[in-house]
Structure formats: C-alpha cells, structure tokens
Amino acid sequence: MTKEYKSEIARRAVVAALGTGVVALGAMGKARNASAQDGRWQPTLEKDDDWMELPGRHRLVFDAMSAEGAAHALFFTRNYIGVNKSAYGIEPSQLATIIILRHMATVFGYDDAIWAKYGKIFSDMSKFTDPKTHKEPTRNLYDVKGYGPGLANADATISDLAAQGVHFAVCGAATQRIVGMIAAQTKGNPDEIHRDFEAHLVPNARFVAAGIVAVNRAQERGYAVSYYSG
C-alpha cells in the first residue's frame, strides 16, 4: 500500500467522521428547536370570545377610542374591504373584520334612539358636535348616509359596513360608566338605562366586557390590529 493511498484513506475517514458529527449536531439542533417550540407559551382561548372565530381569508381588527378615531376606523374599513375586492378579488364575506368601539368612541355603538335621548351627554363626553349645526347631535351621525364632507368617515356608515359583514364590539366597561353618568344626571334607574342601551346597539354589534380586552383577545386569535386614537 503506497503512502499516497494510505493518506487518501485517512483523509476520507476524517471527512466521514466530520460528516457524521455534522448530521448529529443538526439532529440535536432540530430536537432542541422542536422542544423549544413545544414548550412555547400559548394563549388560552376563552369561550366567551369564540364569536371572533369568523370565517375569512384574512383577519383585521380596527381599534377606535375617540370620536375622530371611530370615523377613521369606518373610513379605513371601507378602504380595506374595497381594495381587497378590486386588487385581490376577495369578497367582503371572505374577510374577518371587527371594529372595536371603546373609551370615547363607545357612544357610536348605540343607534339613533339612544342618541335622541342622550345626545347632549354623549357630545359632552366625546367632545363631538354636529359639524353643520355645531350643536350636540340627536342622531348617530356615523350611521347617516349622505351627510356630506363634514365628517371624517367620508360617508362610510356603520350600517353599510355591517351589511358587508363587519362586526362591531362595544365596550361594556365604558358603557357601565356612561350609564352611571346618565343615571346620576337624570335620576334614572341604571339597570333600565343599560337594558335600553342593549336593545339599541348599532347593526351587527355586541357588548364585550371591555374594549381593551377585546383588542387583546383578537390578537391572540390571529387578528392584525389597526389603531385609531384621534
């Protein structure tokens, strides 16, 4: 056996050994990654939030917490739905879309009947007035078709979006606070006022325990979040 031949055998043995080691290290790395993934924290999905399991190719939640924020959420929801249709051929029914109305945007979760009764209180709370009259509204102006250019929602109304499958989550915690304020000012019964609110939510709306909790739960269920504070 020549020296060159012995040398070649030794070289191949070293390469083979290194290759075995690389395979072994790779396997160990995969095992570690799998183990880390298996042990990764996962949220507990609460049964009360199962309504968020809406059918759709994409999931997006719009988080509004002021009067202007609510208007922008409506405006951009319409854009989102429209562009998905025109650019991707995706129907509104194929989008899981939620608008969360919380904090000062909560008042826009109630229909005209409630605004007719408590428009002044809502206006004072949310710092929102009718751009045409500069007085407190007696209707939910974000659900008035053809109002004109004075509102930031640019004629994207609650009812139009609801008809396209958009869901509205109205903050229950803020509602309790609003009910308490109304009861104190009107000497009314809080339970009766709250029942009145429940009966007069905007289309395709529901109370949630708190708007901020709904934001959290939506993210845990795979929704992207678009935020509007003002």
Secondary structure, DSSP 8 states (H G I E B T S, - for coil): --HHHHHHHHHHHHHHHHHHHHHHHHHHHHHHHHHHHHTS------GGGGGG----SEEEEEEE-SHHHHHHHHHHHHHHHHHHHHHH---GGGEEEEEEE-GGGGGGGB-HHHHHHHHHHHHHHHT---TTTSS--SS-GGG-TT--TTSTTTT--HHHHHHTT-EEEEEHHHHHHHHHHHHHHHT--HHHHHHHHHHTB-TTEEEES-HHHHHHHHHHTT-EEEEE--
